[in-house]
Amino acid sequence: MTSTDRPPARAWPPTPDFDVWPVEHLPAAAETDGRIVTVTWDDGRVSRYHAIWLRDNAADPATHSPATREQVGHPWDLPADLAVTSASLAGDGSIEVAFAPEGRTLAYHPGWLRALDYSNGRHDDLGDIAPTYWDCRRLAAPPTFDGPACVERDGALLEALEALMEYGIVRLRDMPADETAVQQFAERIGTIRNSNFGFLFDVKTAPADSRKAADSNAYFAGALAPHTDLATREYEPGLQLLHCLKNTTRGGRAVYADGFAIAAHIRRTDADLWRAVTQIEWTFTNRSPATDYRWRAPLVVLGRDGEPVEIRATTFLRGPLNVDYDDVEAAYAGLRAFQTLAAGDRFAMTFDYAPGDLIAFDNRRVLHGRTAFDEAAGERALKGCYMEREEVLSRIRVLRRARRANRAA
C-alpha cells in the first residue's frame, strides 16, 4: 500500500498512552526472524523492533490498562523464550505480530510504531525545547504576550510556554490587578510549589522589626543583586512567577540575566574561572529563626552532557566558604566574575514593572534582581509563586497533543 491509496480516517489499534500519533506513512511489508520484526515503509524506510520491546509495549488490556494506560503486565513475567512466529500487515494498515509460546497475536498502530522507531536513532521522547542563550544585544526585553489571551486560549498559552522554555523568561501583559491572578495563571499550567515563604508570597516592603522582614532582603527597599531563589534547597524551584500589582515608586527596576549565557561566556574566555564556577561548591544556607535549609553546589551545575542545567546563585544566602584551602581564592574569583557579568550592561536586561505585568522565568537558569527604590515615594507590590519546569513541559506536551488531535480530526 502506498501513500497515494491511503484510506480515509479509521479506528487504529490502541496505543499504550493518551497521545495522538499521525499516520504519515504506512507499512509496505513486515517480516520476522523470530527475534526481530522488520517493517518496510511506503517511503522505503526500514525499521527493526525487538520481540521483547514489542511485547512489553503492547496496548492490549493484559499489558496496559485501557483506563490508565499504565503497565499491568511486566517484562519479567513474560516467557524467557519469547519469540515472534509471524509479522504481517492487517487490512487496515496496522501491523499484526504473533508471539510464542503465548499464542497471542497483537496489533500495532503504524503511526506510533513509526514515531518510536529506535533502530534508526533515538527519538526525542521528552519533547524538550533547546534553549536559546541571550544577552542584551540579542534580547532587549522579555518575549511578551497578551496575558488574558494566554489564560483563555490554548494556542496562545502554548506559544508563551514554548518561548519560556526557549529563552527562560516571558512577560504577560494586561493581567488583572487581582491578588489571585498569579495563582489562576499558574494553575492554568500545573501545580504550584509551596515553600517556607508560602503558597503565594508578596514582594513588598515590611517594617524592619517585623517577622516578615526577618525572612528575606526582598522585603526591604534596597537593591537586590541578580540571583536565583532557594539555592538552599535540594531542588531549586524550576519556575518563578511574579505579578506586578502596583508600582508607583521611584527606582525598583527589574533586572534579569541569562545565567546559561553567562556560563557559556566564562567557558569560552577563562578556563580557570570555568573550573571555579562549575567545580567548587558553595554552601547555601537560609537565615531564619524558624527554618534552616542548607545545600552544597557549585554556582553552575552541569548535566551529563557537560552543559549547564541549573544556576545556584542565591548569593546573599551563602554560608562561610568551606572548601579545600587551595580553592578559596579561586572560589571568590569565580563568584566575582559571575556576578559582575550578571549585573553588567552586556547581560543584565532591565525594565520597569507595569501593573498587570506577569513575569514567568526559569529560576534555575535566569537570575533576577532589582535596583533600589524609594519606598516613601509610592507603592511597589508584587505577588509571586514557585512551580517546577516539569509542570511547564507537561502542559506543553498536552497542548501539543490536543493540537495534533485537532489536525487529525
C-alpha positions as CSV (number, residue, x, y, z in Angstrom):
1,M,0.0,0.0,0.0
2,T,1.4,3.4,-0.9
3,S,0.7,6.9,0.3
4,T,-1.4,7.6,-2.8
5,D,-4.1,5.0,-2.0
6,R,-4.2,5.6,1.8
7,P,-7.7,5.0,3.0
8,P,-9.7,7.7,4.9
9,A,-9.5,8.1,8.7
10,R,-10.1,4.9,10.6
11,A,-10.0,3.4,14.0
12,W,-6.4,2.4,14.5
13,P,-5.3,-0.1,17.2
14,P,-4.9,1.5,20.6
15,T,-1.5,2.7,21.9
16,P,-0.1,2.4,25.4
17,D,-0.6,6.1,26.1
18,F,-3.0,9.0,25.7
19,D,-1.1,10.6,22.8
20,V,-2.1,11.2,19.2
21,W,0.1,9.5,16.5
22,P,-0.5,10.9,13.0
23,V,-0.1,8.2,10.3
24,E,2.1,9.9,7.7
25,H,3.5,6.6,6.2
26,L,2.0,3.1,6.0
27,P,3.9,-0.2,6.2
28,A,4.5,-1.9,2.9
29,A,5.9,-5.2,4.3
30,A,6.6,-6.9,7.6
31,E,8.7,-9.9,8.3
32,T,10.5,-11.6,11.2
33,D,13.3,-13.9,12.0
34,G,11.8,-14.8,15.4
35,R,13.7,-12.3,17.4
36,I,13.4,-9.1,15.3
37,V,10.4,-7.7,13.4
38,T,11.4,-5.8,10.3
39,V,9.0,-3.3,8.8
40,T,9.5,-1.7,5.4
41,W,7.5,1.6,5.0
42,D,5.9,3.1,1.9
43,D,8.8,5.6,1.6
44,G,11.5,2.9,1.7
45,R,12.5,3.3,5.3
46,V,13.3,0.1,7.1
47,S,12.6,-0.2,10.8
48,R,13.6,-3.1,13.2
49,Y,12.0,-3.9,16.5
50,H,12.9,-6.5,19.1
51,A,10.3,-9.0,20.1
52,I,10.6,-8.2,23.8
53,W,10.2,-4.4,23.1
54,L,7.1,-5.1,21.0
55,R,5.6,-7.4,23.6
56,D,6.4,-5.1,26.5
57,N,4.8,-2.1,24.7
58,A,1.6,-3.9,23.5
59,A,-1.6,-2.0,24.2
60,D,-3.7,-5.0,25.0
61,P,-5.6,-5.0,28.3
62,A,-3.3,-7.7,29.8
63,T,-0.3,-5.5,29.3
64,H,-1.6,-1.9,29.7
65,S,-4.7,-0.8,31.5
66,P,-7.2,0.7,29.0
67,A,-8.3,3.1,31.7
68,T,-5.0,4.4,33.0
69,R,-2.6,3.2,30.2
70,E,-0.2,2.1,33.0
71,Q,1.5,-1.2,32.8
72,V,-0.3,-4.1,34.4
73,G,1.9,-6.8,32.7
74,H,5.6,-6.8,33.2
75,P,8.5,-8.0,31.0
76,W,10.0,-10.2,33.8
77,D,6.8,-12.2,33.8
78,L,7.0,-12.9,30.0
79,P,8.3,-16.3,28.8
80,A,12.1,-16.4,28.8
81,D,11.9,-18.0,25.3
82,L,9.6,-15.3,23.9
83,A,9.6,-15.3,20.1
84,V,7.7,-13.9,17.2
85,T,6.2,-16.6,14.9
86,S,4.8,-14.2,12.3
87,A,4.5,-10.5,11.4
88,S,2.1,-9.3,8.8
89,L,0.1,-6.3,7.6
90,A,-3.6,-6.1,8.5
91,G,-6.2,-4.9,6.1
92,D,-6.4,-1.5,7.9
93,G,-2.7,-0.8,7.6
94,S,-1.7,-1.8,11.1
95,I,1.0,-4.4,11.9
96,E,0.0,-7.7,13.5
97,V,2.6,-9.7,15.4
98,A,2.1,-13.3,16.7
99,F,4.0,-14.3,19.8
100,A,5.0,-17.7,21.1
101,P,4.8,-19.6,23.3
102,E,1.8,-17.4,24.4
103,G,-0.1,-18.0,21.2
104,R,-1.2,-14.4,21.1
105,T,-1.5,-12.0,18.1
106,L,-1.3,-8.3,18.9
107,A,-1.9,-5.3,16.6
108,Y,0.3,-2.2,16.5
109,H,-0.6,1.4,15.4
110,P,1.6,2.3,12.4
111,G,1.9,6.0,13.4
112,W,3.0,5.0,16.9
113,L,5.4,2.3,15.6
114,R,7.0,4.6,13.0
115,A,7.4,7.5,15.5
116,L,9.1,5.2,18.1
117,D,11.5,3.6,15.6
118,Y,14.6,3.3,17.7
119,S,16.5,1.3,15.0
120,N,17.2,4.5,13.0
121,G,18.4,6.5,16.0
122,R,17.0,7.5,19.4
123,H,13.9,9.8,19.2
124,D,13.1,12.8,21.4
125,D,10.6,11.2,23.8
126,L,10.8,14.2,26.2
127,G,9.8,16.9,23.8
128,D,12.5,19.2,25.2
129,I,12.9,22.7,23.7
130,A,16.5,23.7,23.1
131,P,17.5,26.8,25.0
132,T,18.5,30.0,23.1
133,Y,21.1,31.8,25.2
134,W,20.8,35.6,25.2
135,D,22.4,38.8,26.3
136,C,21.0,42.3,25.9
137,R,22.1,42.6,22.3
138,R,20.0,39.5,21.4
139,L,17.1,40.1,23.8
140,A,16.5,43.6,25.0
141,A,13.2,42.8,26.7
142,P,11.3,39.6,27.6
143,P,9.3,37.9,24.9
144,T,5.9,39.5,25.5
145,F,2.4,38.0,25.2
146,D,-1.2,39.1,25.8
147,G,-2.0,37.8,29.3
148,P,-5.8,37.4,29.0
149,A,-5.3,35.5,25.7
150,C,-2.9,33.1,27.4
151,V,-5.5,32.5,30.2
152,E,-8.3,31.9,27.7
153,R,-6.8,30.3,24.7
154,D,-4.7,27.1,24.5
155,G,-2.9,28.3,21.3
156,A,-1.7,31.5,23.0
157,L,-0.7,29.7,26.1
158,L,1.3,27.1,24.1
159,E,3.2,29.9,22.2
160,A,4.1,31.6,25.5
161,L,5.2,28.4,27.3
162,E,7.4,27.4,24.3
163,A,9.1,30.8,24.4
164,L,9.5,30.4,28.2
165,M,11.4,27.1,27.7
166,E,13.5,28.5,24.9
167,Y,14.5,31.8,26.5
168,G,13.9,31.2,30.2
169,I,11.7,34.2,30.5
170,V,8.4,35.7,29.2
171,R,6.2,38.6,30.1
172,L,2.4,38.6,30.0
173,R,0.8,42.0,29.7
174,D,-2.5,43.3,30.9
175,M,-3.2,40.7,33.6
176,P,-5.9,41.8,36.0
177,A,-4.5,43.6,39.1
178,D,-6.0,41.0,41.3
179,E,-4.1,39.2,44.1
180,T,-5.3,35.8,42.8
181,A,-4.4,36.3,39.2
182,V,-0.9,34.8,39.5
183,Q,-2.4,31.7,41.2
184,Q,-5.0,31.4,38.4
185,F,-2.4,31.6,35.7
186,A,-0.1,29.2,37.5
187,E,-2.8,26.6,37.8
188,R,-3.5,27.0,34.1
189,I,-0.1,25.5,33.8
190,G,0.1,23.0,36.6
191,T,0.8,22.6,40.3
192,I,2.2,25.4,42.5
193,R,5.1,24.5,44.7
194,N,4.8,25.6,48.3
195,S,7.8,26.9,50.3
196,N,8.6,28.5,53.6
197,F,7.5,31.8,52.0
198,G,4.0,30.4,51.5
199,F,1.9,29.0,48.7
200,L,1.8,32.5,47.3
201,F,4.2,35.3,48.5
202,D,4.3,39.1,48.5
203,V,7.3,41.1,47.5
204,K,6.8,44.5,49.1
205,T,8.4,46.4,51.9
206,A,7.8,45.5,55.5
207,P,8.7,47.2,58.8
208,A,12.3,46.4,59.7
209,D,11.3,44.8,63.0
210,S,8.5,42.6,61.6
211,R,8.6,38.8,61.4
212,K,8.2,39.1,57.6
213,A,11.2,41.4,57.2
214,A,13.3,38.8,59.0
215,D,12.6,36.3,56.2
216,S,14.3,38.0,53.3
217,N,16.2,41.0,52.0
218,A,13.4,41.2,49.3
219,Y,11.2,42.8,51.9
220,F,13.3,46.0,52.2
221,A,13.7,48.7,49.6
222,G,17.4,48.1,48.8
223,A,18.9,46.8,45.6
224,L,19.0,43.1,45.1
225,A,21.9,41.7,43.1
226,P,20.9,39.2,40.3
227,H,20.2,35.9,41.9
228,T,18.3,32.6,41.8
229,D,15.9,31.8,44.6
230,L,16.2,29.0,47.1
231,A,19.6,27.6,46.3
232,T,19.4,26.5,49.9
233,R,17.0,23.7,48.8
234,E,17.9,20.3,47.4
235,Y,15.8,21.2,44.4
236,E,15.7,24.8,43.5
237,P,12.3,25.8,42.2
238,G,12.3,25.4,38.4
239,L,10.0,28.3,37.7
240,Q,9.0,31.6,39.4
241,L,6.1,33.8,38.6
242,L,6.0,37.5,39.7
243,H,2.9,39.6,39.0
244,C,3.1,43.3,39.4
245,L,0.0,44.7,41.3
246,K,1.3,48.2,42.0
247,N,4.4,50.2,41.0
248,T,4.3,54.0,41.8
249,T,7.8,54.3,43.4
250,R,11.0,55.8,42.0
251,G,13.5,53.1,41.1
252,G,13.0,49.4,41.6
253,R,13.7,48.5,38.0
254,A,13.6,44.8,37.3
255,V,17.0,43.1,36.4
256,Y,17.2,39.8,34.7
257,A,20.2,37.9,33.2
258,D,20.6,34.6,31.4
259,G,22.8,32.5,33.7
260,F,23.4,29.9,31.0
261,A,24.7,32.6,28.6
262,I,27.0,33.9,31.3
263,A,28.3,30.4,31.9
264,A,28.9,29.9,28.2
265,H,30.9,33.2,28.1
266,I,33.1,32.2,31.0
267,R,33.6,28.8,29.4
268,R,34.8,30.4,26.2
269,T,37.1,33.0,27.8
270,D,38.7,31.7,31.0
271,A,39.4,28.0,31.8
272,D,40.3,28.8,35.4
273,L,37.1,30.7,36.1
274,W,35.1,27.9,34.4
275,R,36.6,25.4,36.8
276,A,35.8,27.6,39.7
277,V,32.1,28.2,38.9
278,T,31.5,24.5,37.9
279,Q,33.6,22.5,40.4
280,I,34.0,24.5,43.6
281,E,30.9,24.1,45.8
282,W,29.4,26.8,48.0
283,T,27.2,26.0,51.0
284,F,23.9,27.9,50.7
285,T,22.0,28.3,54.0
286,N,19.0,30.4,54.8
287,R,19.0,32.7,57.8
288,S,15.7,32.4,59.6
289,P,14.5,32.0,63.2
290,A,12.1,29.3,62.0
291,T,13.9,27.3,59.3
292,D,17.4,26.0,58.5
293,Y,17.7,24.8,54.9
294,R,21.2,24.0,53.5
295,W,22.6,22.7,50.3
296,R,26.0,22.5,48.7
297,A,26.6,23.0,45.0
298,P,28.7,25.0,42.6
299,L,27.4,28.2,41.0
300,V,26.9,26.4,37.7
301,V,25.6,22.8,37.8
302,L,26.4,20.7,34.7
303,G,24.4,17.9,33.2
304,R,25.6,14.5,31.9
305,D,26.4,16.2,28.5
306,G,28.6,18.8,30.2
307,E,26.1,21.6,29.5
308,P,24.6,23.8,32.3
309,V,21.4,22.5,33.8
310,E,21.0,24.9,36.7
311,I,22.4,28.0,38.2
312,R,22.8,28.1,42.0
313,A,23.2,31.8,42.8
314,T,21.3,32.8,45.9
315,T,24.4,34.8,46.7
316,F,23.0,36.5,49.9
317,L,22.4,33.1,51.4
318,R,25.9,31.8,51.3
319,G,27.3,30.1,54.4
320,P,31.0,30.6,55.2
321,L,33.0,29.0,52.3
322,N,34.0,25.5,53.3
323,V,36.4,24.1,50.6
324,D,40.0,23.0,50.2
325,Y,42.5,25.6,51.3
326,D,43.8,26.0,47.8
327,D,40.4,26.7,46.3
328,V,39.4,29.6,48.5
329,E,40.7,32.4,46.3
330,A,39.6,30.7,43.1
331,A,36.0,30.3,44.5
332,Y,35.8,34.0,45.3
333,A,37.3,34.9,41.9
334,G,34.6,32.8,40.2
335,L,31.8,34.3,42.2
336,R,33.1,37.8,41.5
337,A,33.3,37.2,37.8
338,F,29.9,35.5,37.5
339,Q,28.1,38.2,39.5
340,T,29.9,41.1,37.8
341,L,28.8,39.8,34.4
342,A,25.2,39.2,35.6
343,A,24.9,42.8,36.7
344,G,26.8,44.3,33.8
345,D,25.5,46.1,30.8
346,R,26.1,43.2,28.4
347,F,24.0,40.6,30.2
348,A,21.6,42.5,32.6
349,M,18.2,43.1,31.0
350,T,16.5,46.0,32.8
351,F,12.9,47.3,32.6
352,D,10.2,48.8,34.7
353,Y,7.3,46.6,36.0
354,A,3.9,47.9,34.9
355,P,0.8,47.0,36.9
356,G,-0.6,43.9,35.2
357,D,2.8,42.6,34.0
358,L,3.4,38.9,34.9
359,I,6.9,37.7,34.5
360,A,7.4,33.9,34.4
361,F,11.1,32.8,34.4
362,D,13.2,29.7,34.8
363,N,14.6,30.1,38.3
364,R,17.3,27.5,37.6
365,R,18.6,29.5,34.6
366,V,17.6,33.2,34.7
367,L,18.9,35.4,37.6
368,H,16.6,38.2,38.8
369,G,17.2,41.3,40.9
370,R,16.2,44.9,41.1
371,T,17.6,48.4,41.7
372,A,16.9,50.2,44.9
373,F,13.6,52.1,45.2
374,D,12.2,54.9,47.3
375,E,9.5,53.4,49.4
376,A,8.4,56.8,50.6
377,A,7.6,57.9,47.0
378,G,4.8,55.4,46.3
379,E,3.9,51.7,46.4
380,R,5.5,48.7,44.9
381,A,3.8,45.3,45.2
382,L,4.4,42.0,43.5
383,K,2.6,38.7,44.1
384,G,4.6,35.5,43.4
385,C,4.7,31.8,43.5
386,Y,7.0,28.9,42.6
387,M,6.5,26.0,40.2
388,E,8.6,23.3,38.5
389,R,9.9,23.2,35.0
390,E,8.3,19.8,34.6
391,E,4.8,21.4,35.0
392,V,5.5,23.7,32.0
393,L,6.9,20.8,29.9
394,S,3.9,18.6,30.9
395,R,1.4,21.4,29.8
396,I,3.3,21.9,26.5
397,R,3.1,18.2,25.7
398,V,-0.6,18.1,26.5
399,L,-1.3,21.2,24.4
400,R,0.7,19.8,21.5
401,R,-1.2,16.6,21.8
402,A,-4.5,18.4,21.6
403,R,-3.2,20.4,18.6
404,R,-2.3,17.1,16.8
405,A,-5.7,15.7,17.6
406,N,-7.4,18.7,16.1
407,R,-5.3,18.5,12.9
408,A,-6.1,14.8,12.6
409,A,-9.8,15.2,13.1
